[in-house]
């Protein structure tokens, strides 16, 4: 008779043998920066998350730093939109300006990751240059690499290309290295799926396509082997971290990458995943703390050592961990 329950008898022994543990150092907190001053505006579709102007962003980041939240991911919302997305690589656009101000205030105490994608900067809302109703891969890669360099020049520590164009990691790495930014890291959205879980984010980032969808460049959620192929291609092109996005419905992909790559594996706990928990908790249908922490442990158990999530401020402010 085998009795595994011996090691589940009480909290002391359960803590002693726990296979998966979380630490604050694993988490990255997303922020949305908008034009103006003294702006803090709630995002209805992502409860508890706000649009911040740069001045208020600095204040909120400072609060987070006091709690140990020292890694953030920045998204710009409200720059000029055009067919050629030229504002994406304008040094005076929201993200590079915010990066400079954050670095001026916090230096290396704050690690800044920037989203590198042009969907918020194109008039059509897609993640690249469109011709004949089709996103052109190589023209888009050239644009994305310029955007990445712009963020690196502003002081970003890590760049997170999320467009899913072929060859963009290689193009970014060459652009960075050729300009002297050999220490700027790349966290590739290596397996970003064409997912319905992004709905609230598209409201927050004002980046919903005005026609068609993104299935011609984001991944088919039915394909696990293709996800591994995409990730290993990005590793070969020079990525430093491989990200899976979304996370909750793709634990198998996280696990597969962990087993097949030597790089750190990240996941993005996206807006739809977050907002569903918030909505159910508001109704009293679930215990928010317990569901959030079970979810975070699931990501880590699957193999993620970096977790980008909107939940992290709730976790640290309420001592859930």
N, C-alpha and C positions, 0 to 999 in steps of 0.2 A: 504494500500500500504506500503510494507516494502522497505526501501532504504538502503541496506548495503553499497552502494557507498558513503554515507556520510563519512564513516571512511576510504575512499580511496582518498579523495578530493585532498590532497597535501602531499608532503614528510613529513611534520611535524607530521601530524596525522597518517600517515602510520608507521612512526618510533615509535610513541607512543604505538600503539596497536600490533606491530609485535609479533607474537607468538613464533618465532624461532630466536635465536641469536647465533652468533658464537663468540668465544674468542680464542686467541692464545694458551691458556692453554689446549685446546682440541686436539691439533695436535701433531703427532709423525712423524718424518722425517726419511725415510729409507736411509741407507748408505751401500755401497759395499766395503769391504776392501780386498786388494790384496797384494801379496808379493812384496818386493822391497823397494826402497827409492825414494823419489821425483817423485812418479807416480801420475799423474792425467790424466786419459784417458777417453775420452767421450764414452758413451755407445750408439751406433748408434740407437738401437731399442727403447731407452728411452731418447728422446731429452732433454738436459739440465741436465742429471744425469751422474755421473762419477764413474769410479773405482778409489779408492784412496789407496795408501800405507799409513801405519799408520802415518807417519810424516806429510803427506799432509792432511790426515783425521783430525788430530788435528788442523791444521790451518783453515780448512773449518768449523769445529765445532765451533771454536772460533768466526768466522764471524757470524755464525748462532746465537750463544748466545747473541751477541750484538744486534741482531734483536728480541730477545725473543724466539728463537727456542731452547728450553732447554730439549727436549725429543727426543731421536733418537732410531732407531731400526737397529741393525747391522747384516749383512750377510757376511760370509766369502767366498771368491772365490779364488781357486788356491792351496788349501792344497792337500796333497796326496790322491788319490782315490784308494780304494781297496774293495774287496768283503765284508770285515768285518767292513769297515768304521772306522778303528781304529784312524785315525787322527781327527775324530769328537770329541774325548774326550782327545786328547793330550793337555796338558797345554801349549805347545809351539806352538799350531796352531794359526791361524790368529786372530780369534775372542777373545779368552782370553788374548792374548798379547795386542791387541788393547784396550780391556776393561781396563786392568791395566794401560796402558799409559794415556788413557782418564781420568781415576779416579785420577791418579797422577797429571794431569794438572788442572782438573776442580772440583774434589771432588763432593760434593753433589749439586753443581750448575747445573750439568748435570745428567739427569735421563736416564739410559741406559737399553734398552730392547734388548734382543738377540733372534734371530731366533733359535729355537731348532728343527732341522730336519737334517737328514743325506744324503739328496739327492745330495748335492754338494760333498760328501765324499765317495760315493759308486761308484764302477767302472761301474755299470749298470744304475746309475742315478735315481734309485727308493728310496723311503723314508724309507727303512728298509732292513733287512736281507732277501736275496732271496734264496729259495731252491725249486727245481723242478718248476722253473718259477712262483713261488708264494711267495709273501711277507709274512714272518712268523711273526705273531703278537707279541707273547710273547718274542721271541728273540729280536725283534726290540725294544720293550718297555724297556727291560733291557739296551740296548745300548743307547737309547734316554735319559733315566734317568741318565746314567753316563755322557752324554754330558751336561745335564742340571746342574749337580753338578759341573762340570768343569767350566762352565760359572759363577756360583754363587761364587765359590772359587776365581775367578778372580776379582769379585766385581760387577757383573751385578745386577741391581736393580730389574729387572723383566724378567722372562723367557717366551718365546712365542712358545710353542710346536705347530708345524704346520703339523705334519705327519698324523694325523687322525687314529692312532692305538687305539684300544680299551684298556682302562685302563691306558693310559700313564700319565694322570694327577695325579691319585692316586699314581702311582709308583714314579713320580717326587716329589710329596709332601712328601712321606715317606722318600725318599732319602735325600731331603733337611732338613727335620726336624731332621732326625737321625744324620745329620752332623752339626747341630747347626744353620742352615740357616732358622730359623723359620720366619724371616722377609722378605725373598726373595719372591716376588709375582709371580703369574702365570697368564699370559694372554693367555688363551687357544684359539687356532684356533678351536673353538667348532663346527663351521659349515663351513668347508672348502670344497667347491664344486669342482668336476672334471670339470674344466672350460677351455674354449678356450681363455679366457681373460688373461691367464698367459704367452702367447707367448713371449713377449719382455723380461719378467723377466728370462725366461729360458736361453735366450742368455746372459743376464747380470750375472746370477749366475752359468752358465755352468752346468745346472742340468737337461737337457732334458733326459728322459729315452731312452736308446739305443735300447730297444725293448718293445713292449706292451704299455700300458697306465696305469693310476693310478685310474681307475674306480673301482677297487676291494677294495680300501680303502678310497679314497676321495668320497664325497657325490654325489649322483645322483641329478642333478639340477632340476629334476621334483618333488622332495619330500620335501614339506614344513613341514609336521607333523614329519617326521624323523629328520629334522633339529632341531626342538624343543626338541625332545627326546635326541639327541646327546648333546645339550647344557645343558639340565638339568642333564644329567649324569655327565658331567664335573663339574657342580656346586656342585653336591653331593660328587664328588671326591676331592674337595678342590680348584677348580679354584677361582681366585679373580676377574677376568674379563673374559667376554665371547666375542669372536670376530666372526664376519661374514665376509667371504672372498670368492669371490669378494663382492663388495658393491652395485654398481649401478644397477645391474640386480636383486638384492636381498633385495630391500627396504622392501618388505613384511616380510621377515625373520627377519630383524632388528626390525621391529615393533612388530612382534610376540614375540620375545625374551624380548623386553622391557616390554611388558604387562604381561609376565609370569615368569620373574626372578627378584629378588631383587638386582642382581649384576650390576655393570656398563657394558654397552654394547659398544663394539668397532666395528669398521669396517675397512677393508683394501681396499682402493681405488687403485686397482691393476694396474700393468704396462699397460695392454691393454686398460683399461679405460682412463688412463692418455695419452698414446701415440696417441689414436684416436683423442682426443681433440687437442693435439699439431699438428698433421698432418692436421686436418681440419683448424686450425687457420693459419698455414703456407700457406695454399692455399687461405686464405682470405674468406673461406666459413662461418666462424663463428666469433663472437667477443669472444676472449679467456677469457678475464676477466669476462664477463657476464655469459658465460657458466660454467666456473670454480666455480664462487660464487653461481650460482643456484644449481650446483651439491653438493657443500658443505652444503648448507642449506637443501637440500633434505635428506642428511645423518642425519643431526641433527634433522630434522622434524620427520624422521622415528623413532628416538629414540637413535641414537648413541651419546654418550658423549665423545668418544675418536675416532679420525679419523687419521689413518695412510695414508699419501698421499705424493706423489712426488711433488704436487703443492704448498706445504706450503712455500717454499722459494720464489717462484714467488709472492705469496699472500702477504707476509710480506715485501719483498723488494720493491714491487710496491704499497704498501698501498691500496690493494684491499678491505680490510675488514673494 
